[in-house]
Amino acid sequence: MSAIDSHTAGEPTRVITGGLPPLTGVTLAEKQASLYASWPDLIGMVVGEPRGHAPSHATVVLPPTRPDADLSLLILSALGPLEMCGHALIGTVTTLLETGLYQSPTLRIETLAGLITAHATVHDGEVTHVRFQGAPSYVEHDNLPVDVPGFGVVPVSLVYGGLWYAVVDVAAIGMTIHLDHVNALVTAGSRIRAALPRRVPQTLFVADGLVNMATSDELGFDRSPCGTGTCARLALMHARGELAPGESREFTSITGTRFTGRIASATDDRVHPEISGSAWLTARTTLLFSPTDPLRAGFFVPAVDRASVPGTGRLSGPGPGMRLA
């Protein structure tokens, strides 16, 4: 299987360019179902160990299934199939343009979250920035009091930015966003999600200075400011009267990389966010899968010991904390 790797503000993306079977179906959702029916272990094979690692994402570029799109995109991650991922979209657009697979700097991309329009800035064949309109984003609950074991009552906001996030001011749990605190923050994020009344896949810790850090049991932590997480934060800032349509802010990741977020427009309960960031190609890869390899299907090691988090339990698998894809 052939692929081209990149990173977007530190977060890896692998664009699969060859080796997949023809897909059946009319809609994008049907094509995704066809893909996993043919390759049920595909996610572990291309983003799991030993060929990848938990933070990796992969994308499959397909012809569009709707007339207003230039292409459609399926996104694979340790969380499972994703409706949308900002860093993966930026990495994919950069890869498609810099390798000549597409020429237009404006691409209308069909995702399972809806139609996303991406605009690339290109100089001498190099993509310097990609700006995209994210999924309409909104706040379901702001400052919902949640009793979290070990932290007491924590204000948690449930926000949709293309994915669902439990947004928490890191100061509310007495911590700061810093690389030295990664393991503690990932565990804290897991405890917060376990205490919520419904499942939310990721916690977005935020801090003064517009710092973002998305965490999950499966992915660990986001090395970028997180594209869909930034969309969620824009929606929350707008709901709190901190950011008006037309205004933009620069958001920083735990690694010091940056995305620019802007509210393009807003209604009473939705904002239409724009995210801008940069990606860099890192490798051309041929993935090999031997039928005798006992780890051919790949595996993921959870970023947190779920046995230590009330209500989550330990993942099962062939070794301590190991999960086959």
PABABA-801263 format. One record per residue (C-alpha): x, y, z. Coordinates in steps of 0.2 Angstrom, whole numbers, padded with zeros to 4 digits, always signed. Layout:
XYZ ...
END
This chain:
+0000+0000+0000 +0007+0017-0005 +0006+0033+0005 +0013+0050+0008 +0016+0056+0025 +0015+0074+0032 +0013+0083+0048 +0002+0098+0052 +0009+0109+0066 +0016+0093+0073 +0001+0081+0070 +0004+0067+0058 -0007+0063+0043 -0004+0048+0030 -0013+0050+0013 -0016+0033+0006 -0012+0034-0013 -0013+0016-0019 -0017-0002-0014 -0035-0001-0009 -0049-0011-0018 -0062-0003-0028 -0077+0003-0017 -0095+0001-0019 -0109+0012-0014 -0117+0028-0019 -0115+0039-0004 -0099+0043+0005 -0106+0033+0020 -0109+0018+0009 -0091+0019+0002 -0084+0020+0020 -0094+0004+0024 -0088-0004+0009 -0070+0000+0013 -0071-0007+0031 -0080-0023+0024 -0066-0026+0013 -0052-0021+0025 -0059-0023+0043 -0042-0021+0050 -0037-0006+0039 -0036+0007+0053 -0024-0003+0064 -0014-0008+0048 -0010+0010+0042 -0010+0021+0058 -0008+0008+0072 +0009+0001+0078 +0021-0006+0071 +0018+0005+0055 +0012+0020+0064 +0007+0026+0081 -0009+0032+0090 -0008+0050+0086 -0007+0046+0067 -0022+0049+0056 -0024+0043+0038 -0035+0049+0024 -0042+0040+0009 -0046+0052-0006 -0061+0047-0017 -0071+0054-0031 -0085+0065-0025 -0103+0058-0023 -0111+0075-0024 -0110+0088-0038 -0104+0102-0028 -0088+0094-0022 -0071+0091-0030 -0067+0076-0020 -0072+0066-0005 -0062+0061+0010 -0063+0047+0023 -0053+0050+0039 -0045+0035+0049 -0039+0037+0067 -0036+0027+0083 -0053+0034+0088 -0061+0025+0073 -0068+0033+0057 -0069+0052+0059 -0082+0063+0052 -0070+0077+0051 -0052+0082+0057 -0044+0099+0054 -0026+0094+0054 -0029+0079+0043 -0038+0090+0030 -0024+0103+0030 -0011+0089+0028 -0021+0081+0014 -0023+0097+0004 -0005+0101+0006 +0000+0083+0000 -0012+0083-0015 -0006+0100-0021 +0013+0098-0018 +0013+0081-0027 +0003+0087-0041 -0012+0075-0038 -0023+0091-0039 -0019+0108-0046 -0033+0120-0040 -0028+0129-0024 -0047+0129-0019 -0054+0112-0016 -0072+0108-0011 -0070+0093+0000 -0085+0081+0004 -0083+0074+0022 -0095+0064+0033 -0097+0081+0043 -0103+0090+0027 -0095+0100+0013 -0078+0108+0018 -0070+0122+0006 -0052+0123+0008 -0041+0137+0001 -0022+0135-0001 -0009+0148-0002 +0005+0142-0014 +0022+0149-0018 +0034+0141-0030 +0025+0124-0028 +0025+0125-0009 +0009+0126+0001 +0012+0139+0014 -0005+0139+0022 -0022+0130+0020 -0038+0139+0026 -0054+0129+0028 -0072+0132+0033 -0075+0120+0047 -0092+0112+0051 -0105+0123+0059 -0100+0123+0077 -0111+0126+0093 -0112+0125+0112 -0123+0112+0119 -0119+0116+0138 -0108+0130+0145 -0100+0127+0162 -0109+0111+0166 -0104+0107+0184 -0097+0089+0184 -0091+0080+0199 -0074+0072+0194 -0065+0060+0206 -0049+0068+0212 -0054+0085+0206 -0071+0089+0214 -0084+0099+0204 -0076+0105+0187 -0085+0117+0175 -0086+0107+0158 -0093+0114+0142 -0100+0102+0129 -0096+0109+0112 -0097+0103+0094 -0084+0108+0081 -0085+0094+0069 -0081+0082+0083 -0088+0083+0101 -0077+0090+0115 -0078+0092+0134 -0070+0109+0135 -0061+0113+0152 -0051+0128+0158 -0035+0119+0164 -0034+0131+0179 -0050+0123+0185 -0041+0107+0189 -0026+0116+0196 -0014+0112+0181 -0006+0121+0167 -0003+0115+0148 +0015+0110+0147 +0024+0095+0140 +0030+0090+0157 +0012+0088+0162 +0006+0077+0147 +0003+0061+0156 -0006+0069+0170 -0017+0080+0158 -0022+0064+0148 -0027+0055+0163 -0037+0070+0170 -0045+0072+0153 -0051+0053+0154 -0058+0056+0172 -0068+0071+0166 -0075+0062+0151 -0079+0046+0162 -0089+0058+0174 -0100+0065+0160 -0118+0060+0158 -0115+0054+0140 -0100+0049+0129 -0088+0063+0122 -0073+0057+0113 -0061+0070+0118 -0057+0083+0131 -0050+0100+0125 -0040+0109+0139 -0039+0128+0136 -0028+0141+0145 -0025+0159+0145 -0015+0165+0130 -0026+0155+0119 -0018+0138+0121 -0027+0122+0116 -0023+0104+0121 -0035+0090+0115 -0033+0073+0124 -0041+0056+0122 -0038+0039+0129 -0035+0032+0111 -0024+0047+0104 -0016+0053+0119 -0013+0072+0116 -0014+0083+0100 +0003+0090+0095 -0006+0104+0085 -0019+0116+0092 -0032+0104+0085 -0043+0110+0070 -0060+0104+0076 -0055+0108+0094 -0051+0126+0088 -0068+0127+0079 -0076+0121+0096 -0067+0135+0105 -0072+0148+0093 -0090+0143+0096 -0088+0144+0115 -0079+0161+0114 -0093+0168+0103 -0107+0161+0115 -0098+0170+0129 -0097+0186+0120 -0078+0185+0119 -0077+0184+0100 -0087+0192+0086 -0090+0187+0068 -0076+0193+0057 -0063+0193+0072 -0049+0180+0072 -0037+0174+0085 -0021+0164+0085 -0021+0148+0095 -0005+0139+0101 -0002+0120+0104 +0007+0112+0118 +0022+0111+0106 +0022+0129+0102 +0014+0127+0084 +0000+0138+0079 -0017+0139+0070 -0027+0154+0066 -0045+0153+0070 -0059+0165+0063 -0078+0166+0064 -0083+0169+0046 -0101+0171+0051 -0114+0167+0065 -0132+0164+0068 -0141+0163+0085 -0134+0146+0089 -0121+0141+0076 -0104+0149+0071 -0096+0146+0054 -0077+0144+0059 -0062+0146+0048 -0045+0138+0052 -0029+0141+0044 -0013+0131+0047 +0002+0124+0038 +0008+0106+0035 +0025+0099+0029 +0028+0083+0019 +0039+0070+0028 +0040+0054+0019 +0034+0043+0004 +0030+0027+0011 +0026+0009+0005 +0017-0001+0018 +0020-0020+0018 +0009-0033+0025 +0015-0051+0027 +0002-0064+0029 +0013-0072+0042 +0015-0057+0052 +0006-0059+0069 +0004-0041+0071 -0001-0038+0053 -0018-0030+0059 -0009-0018+0070 -0012-0013+0087 -0014+0002+0099 -0008+0005+0116 -0020+0016+0126 -0012+0033+0132 -0020+0030+0149 -0022+0015+0161 -0041+0014+0161 -0042+0003+0176 -0037+0019+0186 -0051+0029+0179 -0068+0025+0187 -0081+0020+0175 -0070+0016+0160 -0062-0002+0164 -0047-0009+0156 -0045-0012+0137 -0043-0030+0133 -0030-0037+0121 -0014-0048+0119 -0004-0039+0132 -0006-0027+0147 -0016-0012+0140 -0014-0017+0122 -0029-0017+0110 -0029-0025+0093 -0037-0014+0080 
END
